[in-house]
């Protein structure tokens, strides 16, 4: 996960282009974006982490990343929220990142479901509180078991 100063700046600029409103996002949050490309739509995430996330990833060249998706009740009673979660494990510890797509954002949920309904790799850009580049994580995504069931249940709502 080591990057030269030039590549770190390039990756920070890429994150800025993909997530132009990143300055509005709170620390310790994760935000999705769907990208259209030659191979079809892909999902990318932006994590704005605190110092503990930066410290954890600094000495972790190859973290173990697991992903999950599930539904939870919407606090306003509007359909169900779609939750996407990534857990990152290193020898020094663990961090969890999650984002919620609210039940009233049905079109956004459908778009993310369409993208996550196929095997892929999700790029997770990690920035610190000052919006400086920390890491890019490559999170494998396999829609199986519980995740696949979530997609069909969400479509029924």
N, C-alpha and C positions, 0 to 999 in steps of 0.2 A: 504494500500500500504506500510505499515511498514514492514521492513525486518531486521532480525538480521544481525550483522556484517558478520557472517559465510555464511548466505544465500546470502547476497549482493555480497560477493566474488565469490561464486559459480555461481551466475547469471552473474557476469562480465566475468568469465571464459567461460560460455556458449556462451555469446555474442561474445567473442574472437574466439571461435571455429567455430561459425556460420558465422562470418564476419572477417576472418583473415586479411583483408586489411584495417580494420577500421582506422588505423593510417593515411591512405592516404585520408580519407574522410574529407571534409571541415566541419566546425562548421555550424550548422543550415541546415543540409541536412538529407535526408532519403534515405535508400537503401534497396531493396528487396532481398530475397533469397527464392527459392522454395526448400522445404524439402520433401524427399520421406519417407513415414512411412507406418505402417501397415494399417492405415485407408485411404491411398492414399496420394497424394501430398498436402502439406499445404504451406501457405505463411507466412513468418516472415519478419519483418522490423527492421531496426536499425536506430534510430534517434540520431544524434550527436547534442545536444542542447547547447545553451549558458546559462549564469547564470539566465536569465529570465525564461527559461523553467524549470530549476532546482528549482527555487523559487516557481513557479506556482505549480509544482507537489509535492513539499515537504509537503504542508498542504492540500492536496487534496486526501483523502483516496479512494474515488470512483468517478472519473471523468466521465462526460457524453461524449461519443465518437460517432461521426457520421463519416461515410465514403462515399466516392463518387469516381467514375471513369468517365473520359470523354476523348474525343479526341481533339487535337488542331493541327493546321498546324505546320509542321516541318519547322524549319527556313532555311533548305537547300532544301526544296521542295521535300523531299523523303518521300512519303506516308504521314501518320499522326502519331503524337506522342500519346502514351497512358499515361495518367496522373492518378495517384492514390493519393487520398488526404484523410487525417484524420484530423478532427477538434476536439480538446479536450477542454471541458468547465469545469471550476471549479468556485466556488464562488469568488475566487480571480481574475479570468480573463479567457482568452482563448488563445490557441495556435493552429496554423495550421501547418501540416507537409505534404509535397507532394514530390513525386518522378515522374520522367519522363522516360519512356522507349521509346527511339527514334524510329522513323518510319523505319530507316534502320536496326534496331534490330528485324526483323520480327519474328525470332524463339523465342526470349525472350518474345515478345509480345504474341505469340501464347501459350507459356507455361503458362504465367501469366493468360491469358484469360481462359485457361482450368481449372486452379486452382480456379480462382475467379468466374467461372461460376456455382459454387455450394455453398450452404450456409455453412458457416464456421466461425471460430473465427481466427483472425489474431493476433499473438503475436507481440507487438511492444516493442523492447528493447530500453530504453532511457539511453544514456550515456552523461556525460558532456564534456567540452572541454578537460579535462585531461584524458578522457576515463574511468572515474570512474562511477560506476553504480548509476543511479538515480531511475529508475522504470521499471517495465514491465507492459505494458498496454494490456488489453485484449479487442480488438476491434471486435465487432460483424460485420459480413459481410452477407448481404442479397442481392443477385443479382436480383434486381427488377427494374421496371420502366425504368428510364434513363440508369442505368447501364446495364441492359439486352440489351437495344437497342444499346448501344455502342459496345457490343460484336458482334452483327450481322453486324453493319456498318463496323467495322474493318475488318471482314472477307471478305467483299465485295471489299475492297481496293486492 
